[in-house]
């Protein structure tokens, strides 16, 4: 018995050492998911606020959509700063600043009286806040814990966009109906600030350290080639990924900013419109995980191209809805367009993190992510202008369709993305 006891203790200690990093990795994943739900849900909730704000001030669609456009423009432009700050100061500072900015922004918006005040609060502050709790810091932090399984982990976090939309869009509509849009913004502000205290109390030193097994499992022969932002920008893969982010975001956000308003104009009641688009969050989870699973089965390029094809089908169904406001067509649109809304993100992120991995990967990936922010801003703003100019949606949908096709082209012609 005495001889066996040390052996059993060693076995138990080994199992505990293996289980410890796994549990911590899952906690980090849950935390990133929760922050992504909050950031994405609060930012996308503006699609529900669009009509009430427009009606309160008598602004046209382009003016109101400019607020939403500015959110994603600032979010994209802030991404390199987020990556650099993460590399320098760690996740605690980055995430705390994000929640502080979000809470302050919504409290300011609750008392806004002019367009520039909305652009400052919902546009500028929410844009920076979302970037600070969004995909750039999440991808860097999760990369330290999941290594080669980063695409799957990022698929879970990217699906938070759907979770945020599902939870907060119908909730926002209900709160606006019962409290008013100003009171709803005020509630969002206090809720965001209230989360600061528990966030700061988390064991961030442990979270930031990463798994001791990831580097060995990822690539034992890996050598840091010393990528800098300047050298990365001279590589064709950098601009291919940038353009994919940009054009895809243009196409998707030209539509996304106005989906609830579009459905209402097509004849659906406001709560049904908000709830229908909110349910895109359910199918988005399956879309994210499905595309990431296909990555391991049929390869990255075929998986990405298939996701683009499904998005195109969704745009066609949305076009038909204005002529046939049918629940079946609405369901088909939500399934096709909603499930692919960002589904390519985890694979594109993993591709960038693999090509440019090294000490400065946060700064490099953050700069690539500018493409997504610029595309989201340009797409939503252009969509508002096109709607106002044509007083309809056909030209807008054609613009979105062409942009999505352009986003797909790098995976057809660029060598680094074809492999």
N, C-alpha and C positions, 0 to 999 in steps of 0.2 A: 504493500500500500504506500509506504514512504517513497519507494522509487517511482511509483506511478504519479504521485501527486504533482511534482514539478512539471512533468510532461503535460498533464491536463491543464495546469495553470497556464503554461506557455501557449497551448492550443487556444484556450479561452481568450488570452491576451491578444493573440494574433487575430482572432475573429473580431474582437472588439476594435482593434486598430483598423481593420478593413471596413467595419460597419460605420465607424466614426466619420470618415470622409464622405461616405455615401449619404449618411443622414444630413451632414452639413451641406452637401451639394444639393440635396432636395429642398432644404430650407432656403438656400440661396435662390434656387429656381422659383420657389413659391413667392419669395420676396420680389424678385424681378417681375414675375407675372402680375402680382398685386399692384406694383407701381405702374406697370404698363397699362393695366386696366384703368387705373385712376387717370393717368395722363391722357390716354387715347380717348377714354369715355368723355372726360370733361371737355376736351378740345372738339371732338366730333359732335357734342351736344349743341354746338352752335347751329347745326342744320335745323334744329327744332326752334331755336330762338330767332332764326332768320325772319320769318313772317311777322311775329309779334313786334320785333324791333322796327322792321320796315314800316309796319302799319302805325306804330306809335309816333314815328317822326316823319312819315311821308317820303322816305328815301326810295330811290329806284333800286332795282336788283343789283346792278353793278356796284353801287355805293356800299350796300350792306355786305355783299360778297367780298369786297375789298378787305374787310376786317378778317374774314376767314383766310383769304389769300395771304395776308400779312403774317398770320399765325404760322403758316407753313413755310413762308419765305424766311422768316426769322429763325424758325426751328432748324431749317437746313443750313443757314449761314452760321448758326451757333455751333453746329456739330463739331467742327475742328477744335474749337475752344473747349468743348466738353471733353473730347478725347485727350487733349493736352492737359487739362486740369485733372482728369482722372489719372493719367500717367504720373502727374506730379503730386497731387494731394490725396488721392484715394477716393473710394466711393462715398464715405460718410459726408464729406463736404459737398460733393456733387449732388447727391440725392436730397440733402437738407436744403440746399439753395433752390432746388427745383420745387419742393413743396412750399417754401416761403414765397417764391414768386407767384405760384399758382393761387395761393390763398389771398395774397395781396391784390392780384389782378382782378379776381372776381368781386372782392369787396369794393374796389374802385369802380368796376363796371356797373355795380348795383346803383350807383349814384351818377352815372354818366349822363350828360345832357347834349353832347355834340358828337359828331362823327370822329373827330380827332381823339376824343377821350376813349371811345371804344377801340380805336386803332392802337392807342397807347396801352390800354389794359388787356383786352382780349387778343389784340394783334401782337404787340411787342412782348408783353410780360408773359402771356400764356405760351407764346412761341418759344421763348427762352426756357420757361419752366418745363414744357413738354420735352425739349431737347435734353434737359438735365436729369430727367427720370425715364428717358426713352431708350431707343434701340442701341445707340452708341455705347453708353455706359453698361447697359445690360449685356451686350455682346462681349465686351471686354471682360467683365466680371465672370460671366458664364464660361468663357473660353478657358479661364483658370481652373475650372472645376470639371468640365465635361470633355475637353480635348477633342478627340475624333467624333464624339457624339454631339458636338456643338450644333449641327443642323437640326437634330431632333429637339434639343433644348430650346433653340431659337424658334422653332416651329411652335412650341408650347407658348413662348413669350409673345410671339407675333400674333398668336390667336387671341391674346389679351385685347387686341383691337376689337375683335368680335365680342368678347365678353363685356368690354366697356360700352360698346354700342348697344348690345342687348340689354344691359342693366340700366344705362343712364338715359338713352333716348326716350323710351316710354315713360320712365320716371320723370324726366325733365318735362315732358308734355303734361303729365298729370299735375306736377307741381306748378307749372305755369297756369294751367286751368284753374287751380284752386287758390294759389297764392299770388300769382303774377310773376312776370319775368324778372323784375328787379329783386323781389324777395327770394326767388330761386337762386339767382346769382349770389346773393348774400349768404344763403345757406351753403352753397358750394364753397365760398370763401372760408367760412368758419370751419367747415369739415376738413378742408385741406390743411389749415393751420393747426387744427387739433391733432393731426397725425404726426406733427413734427416731434413731439416729445417721445412717443414710443419708438419712432425711427432712430432718434439719437441714442437711445439706450441699448440698441442692438450691438452684438459683439463684432464690430466692423473690422477689427484687426484680424480676427479669425477668418471672416468672409473674404477679406482682401488677400490673404496669404495664398489661397488656392490649394488644390489637392496635390500632395507630394507625388502622386502616381501619374498625373496627367502628362507631364513632360516626357516620361519614359514611354507611356502607352501611345502618345501621339506620333512620335518619330524619334527613335533612339539615335539616328544618324543626323538629326537636324542641325544645321549650322546657320547661325544668324548672319545673313549676307549684308547686314548693315543698311537696310532700306532707310532712306530718308524721304521726306515729302518731295524734295526736288527730284530725286532719282526715280521715285514712283511715278511722278507726273511725266516722265520721259518714256514710260512703258505703255504700250498700246492697250494693255489690259485695264489700266487705270481709267482711260477715257472711254473704253467700251463699257465698263461697269457704271461710270458716271452717266453716260448717255442712256443706258438702260434704265437706271433710276429716274432720270429726268423725263424721258418721253412716256414711260409707263405711268408715272405720277401725273403728268399732264392729262393723259387720257382718262385715268380713273377719277381724278379730282375735279375735272371739268364737269363730271356727272355727279360725284358724291356730294358736292356742296349744295346741289339743288334737288336731290332725289326726293326728299320729303315734300318740298314745294311742288315738284313735278307731279307726284302722285296725287296731291290735293287738287291740282289743276286738272288732272285726268279724271277726277270725280270721286276719289276715295276720301272718307272722313279723316280729319287731322290725326286723331288718335290711332286709327287703323293704319294710316300712312306711316306714322312714327313707329308703331309697333312692328309693321311689316319690315321696315328697314332695320329695326332693332333686331329682328330675328335673323338677319344676316350674320349676327354674331354667333348663332348656333352653327350654321353651316360653315362659317369661316374656320371654326375649330377643326372640322373634318377636312376642309380644303387644305389647311396648313399641314396637318399631320399626314394627309393622303399624298400630297405632292412630295413631302419629305420622305415618306416611305417609298414612293416610286423612284426617288433618287437612288436608293440602294438596290432597286430591282432592275430598272431599265436605264439608269444613268441620268446625270444632271441635265444634259442638254435636251433629251426627249421629254423629261419631266417638265422643264420650263416651257418648252414649246406647246405642250399639251395644255398647260395652265393658260397660256395666251389664247389658245383656240376656244377654251371654255369662256374666257372673258369676252371674246368677240360675240359668241352666241348670246351672252347676257345682254350686251348692248343692243343687239337686234331685237330681243324680247322686250327691252325697255322701249324701244321705238314703237313696237306694235301696241304697247299698252295705252298710248294716247288715243288710239283708234278703237281698241277693244279692251276697255278697263275690266278685265276678267280676272278672277281670283287665281285661276290656273296659270294664266300668263304671269301674273304677279309672283306666284310661287316659283315658277321657272326662272324668272329674272333674279329673285332673291337667292335661289340656289346657285345659279351659274355665276352671276356677277359678284354676289356677296361672298361665295366660297373662295373666290380667287382674288379678293381684295387684299393684296399684300402677300398672297401665298408664295410668290417668288422671292420675297424678302429673305427668308432664312437661307435659301440656297445661294442667293447673290452675296449675302453677308459672309457665309462660310467660304465662298470662293475668294472673296477679297481678303479674308483673314488668313487663308492658306497661302495665297500668292505673296502677300506683303507682310507675313508674320515676322515679328521681331520686336525690338524695344519700342519702336515708334508706330506700331500698328494702330494704336488708338488715334493718333493724329492723322495718319493716312486714311483710315476708314472713315473718320469723321469728315475729312475733306471730300471723299467720294460721296458721302451722304448729303453733301450740299446739293447734288443733283436731284435728290428726292425732294428736298425742301423747295428748290427753285421750281421744279416741275409742278409740285402741289400748288404753289402760289400762282404760277403762271396759268395753270390749267383752270383753277377755280375762278380767278379774275377774268380770264378770257371767256370762260363759260358765261359769266354774268354779263359781259359786254355783248356777246353773241346773242344772248336771250333778249337783251334790251333793244338791240339793233333789228332783230328779225321778229320780235314778239311771238316767238315760238321756240321749239326745241329741235327741229330737224337738222338745222345747220350745226347746232351744238353737238348733237349725237354723231354727225358725220366727222366733225373735228376730233371728237374723242376717239372714234374708231380709227382714224388715220394715225393718231398719236400712239395708240396701243400697238399698232402694226410697226411703227418706227421703233418702239421699245423692244420689240421682238427681234429686229434685224441683227443686232450684234451677236446673238446666239446662233445666227445662220452663217455669218461671214467672218467673225473675228477668231483667229486661231486659238488664242488662249481660252476662249469660252467654248469652242467646239470640242476641246479635249475633255 
